[in-house]
Amino acid sequence: MAEQKTNSEDYLRMYRQMVRIRTFEDNANQLYLSAKMPGLTHMYSGEEAVAVGICEALTDDDRITSTHRGHGHCVAKGADFRRMFCELLGKEEGYCRGKGGSMHIADQSHGNLGANAIVGGSMGIATGSALRAKLLGQDDVTVCFFGDGATAQGLLYEVMNMAALWKLPVIYACENNGYSEYTRTEEIAAGEITARAEAFGIEAFKVDGQDVLAVNALTQKLVARARRGEGPFFIELETYRYHGHHVGDINREYYRSKDEERSWKQDRDPIVRFRGWLVEQGVATEEEIEAMNAEIEKDASDAVAYAEAAKYPDMSEVDMHVYAD
Amino acid sequence: MREITLSQAVNEALAEEMRRDPTTFIIGEDVAEAGTPFKVLSGLVEEFGTARVIDTPISEPGFMGLAVGAAMTGARPIVDLMFGDFLFLIMDQLCNQAAKIHYMSGGKLNVPLVLRTNMGATRRSAAQHSQSLQALVAHIPGLKVAMPSSAYEAKGLLKTAIRDNNPVVIFEDKLMYQDKAPVPEEEYLIPFGVANVKREGRDITLIATSSMVQVAEKAAVMLAKEGIEAEVIDPRTIVPLDEKTLVDSVRKTSRAIVIDEGHQSYGVTAEIASRLNAAAFYHLDAPVLRMGAMDVPIPFSPVLEDVTVPTPEAVADNARRLCSGEMIHAA
């Protein structure tokens, strides 16, 4: 079990992981804009403190399920840049041998059961993973990531009901980034989102999703309680999506203003905030942080170059993995 | 050999596999003390407890989703879907999730789950409790589909399904639960993709699934009295399909009728007939005929319902027409 984050090493790792996510996304966006990436992808930029705050409270045995906006969860759970970029480009060395792409990256070695391109599609999977843990007497916890838009799916209420009835070790993490695709959340969600979980007797919490320490502290507590059989839990994380619904959603003033975007980026950026805190607390100097950023930039550009040069899967793979042996 | 009902055969298969593998569990509506409305699971909760025979709320997509997640992380769920008609409720979890996860993950994640459900009309249950929807799931790559035609097949196929590392959907005919058949006391498994030649004949091949195997066998008895020797073949699994056994038979007999209780249009019979045409075209003396449920929602009134599904008389009649050469001129 991960311990309470009380030392510099842990803080620096959290900062590093957030920057890794932002850097990964900046590179993925460039791959799209330069027409080097097939298809579309959904950027996690702006929401880094959510994935990192939560995943830093988990071990490799703990599972997560992710969403169509899943790169952040994947990096935060320990994935490798090269294999992620290879997957985004449909290459053989990708996490899914190029068969899943951005919306289906799964990294079983770190307990990531996969991104899911159906909004709300993984709520059953996460709850089922928790049912398995209870059934087989294993002490891992599963975190189900989903957005505010997914709270409109009926599946959530079916599985929260069962999770509450059977006290399953699952944490529902609702990333409320204010938008359900191209529609403001207040237009699609009646009442309080946390009240929906509370209706099942599930303890629900609301936390500033731009504050990695607050997210991590809450998650540490809930993971420990879930392991003791006190679950399930629900967290609503208030956050913001810097990009559009996907990389191609450029002109979005019809649903949100540039001022609003600017204000979130200037005043509440999770990386800028945490960086300021690290310097202020003397955990790291500006120079050390710049060096870390530069190293991550280099890692990412090396990984992109590696992925661009990597080979595509052999054509014979097209009908491999339809069925397991 | 002793005879047991299809219901008992399913129950035995579940009990044996649950004793053998502690990661297996049953999940569904009223599966524990109630033992399902058809009483197929009676007694299992007494042996395995409520931790492994799990009653759920009436939330089909929810418990199907739970099964997918449990299967992906090391358990072997056996889902009980009370009526096949409820497949429409769980389509996302079954077809977008379970069927595709192994492929989408490049072979890294497995989904070893069994979905037991049922099919079959003429139980006076009307349009939402009478459908035979095997074509719907057989269409989706990544799912295997078994259609037992007797207690013997029900036990052997279910045991194989539980040990399979893929999502398997088994359709049991709800009208056959009380039908008895010889079932060995000792353990056996029936491999997937191996058709069973139920009766040999030289004149025409009747390929039939599930309940339609009995219909074809009765037709074959009628035809034999008239000197027409029908070969009856049960594919047992439609995914994977034992195409070779079916094609070899048709090359021998030169005529075929494919019978399945699903709706006739765009269904199982169309797929099999098409494969026979492609693989045995020059051996055929007549077009391959298809017989399925009529393309209507299943009606309630008995007089209406009974005409929607193929009968032995109708199969025999079509066989006679094929063997007399009438269909060639009609074509």
Interface residues (C-beta under 8 A of the other chain):
Chain A: R63 T65 G94 Y95 C96 R97 G98 K99 G100 H104 A106 Q108 L113 G114 N116 I118 G121 S122 M123 G124 I125 A126 T127 G128 S129 A130 L131 R132 A133 L135 L136 T142 G154 L155 E158 V159 N161 M162 L165 M320 H321 V322 Y323 A324 D325
Chain B: P22 T23 F25 A51 R52 T56 P57 S59 P61 G62 F63 M64 G65 L66 A67 V68 G69 A70 A71 M72 T73 G74 A75 P77 D92 Q93 N96 Q97 I101 H102 Y103 M104 S105 G106 G107 K108 L109 N110 P112 P141 G142 K144 N165 N166
